[in-house]
Amino acid sequence: MLDTLDGDFDTSTRAYIGRSWPTDADLPAMYAEEVQLAAGNTARISTLQESALAYYTQEARRHSRILLALRRLLRGSTSDMAPVITALYHNQGNLTATAKALYLHRNTLQYRIEKFQQRTGFALKNMDDLVLCYLLLQGE
């Protein structure tokens, strides 16, 4: 629907899908926080779940020497791996779904993941490593 509207009216629409919150004294503050989440996200359509990790860890990612060193390691050996890490994260580590999303053969994807592990020490089949790599990419 957004594609149709943007094409007809020559616009660039973004949407943030918020949560339903109970009507209480915290509602105005929660709404204001969701507005900040939406403002910091550049995706065309985003949700709280997609924005939260990057938003709530932004300060730590900016100041942590460990995360900066890990980001340099990732940047130095993974220019072609950013889409793989992102797709793998969005597909919850499922190799078959990720391979389909990237239009790759599953074995090609597996080979890239193994090479990445040899270069960086991050095993993307391990969810902790995958989430950390995704988090490191969020800072770029």
Secondary structure as the mmCIF struct_conf table of DSSP 4:
data_model
#
loop_
_struct_conf.conf_type_id
_struct_conf.id
_struct_conf.beg_label_comp_id
_struct_conf.beg_label_asym_id
_struct_conf.beg_label_seq_id
_struct_conf.end_label_comp_id
_struct_conf.end_label_asym_id
_struct_conf.end_label_seq_id
HELX_RH_AL_P HELX_RH_AL_P1 LEU A 2 PHE A 9
TURN_TY1_P TURN_TY1_P1 ASP A 10 ASP A 10
STRN STRN1 ALA A 15 ILE A 17
BEND BEND1 THR A 23 ASP A 24
TURN_TY1_P TURN_TY1_P2 ALA A 25 ASP A 26
HELX_RH_AL_P HELX_RH_AL_P2 LEU A 27 ALA A 39
TURN_TY1_P TURN_TY1_P3 GLY A 40 GLY A 40
BEND BEND2 ALA A 43 ARG A 44
STRN STRN2 ILE A 45 THR A 47
HELX_RH_AL_P HELX_RH_AL_P3 LEU A 48 TYR A 56
TURN_TY1_P TURN_TY1_P4 THR A 57 THR A 57
HELX_RH_AL_P HELX_RH_AL_P4 GLN A 58 HIS A 63
HELX_RH_AL_P HELX_RH_AL_P5 ARG A 65 SER A 77
TURN_TY1_P TURN_TY1_P5 SER A 79 MET A 81
HELX_RH_AL_P HELX_RH_AL_P6 ALA A 82 HIS A 90
TURN_TY1_P TURN_TY1_P6 ASN A 91 GLY A 93
HELX_RH_AL_P HELX_RH_AL_P7 LEU A 95 LEU A 102
TURN_TY1_P TURN_TY1_P7 TYR A 103 TYR A 103
HELX_RH_AL_P HELX_RH_AL_P8 ARG A 106 THR A 120
TURN_TY1_P TURN_TY1_P8 LEU A 124 LYS A 125
BEND BEND3 ASN A 126 ASN A 126
HELX_RH_AL_P HELX_RH_AL_P9 MET A 127 GLN A 138
TURN_TY1_P TURN_TY1_P9 GLY A 139 GLY A 139
#
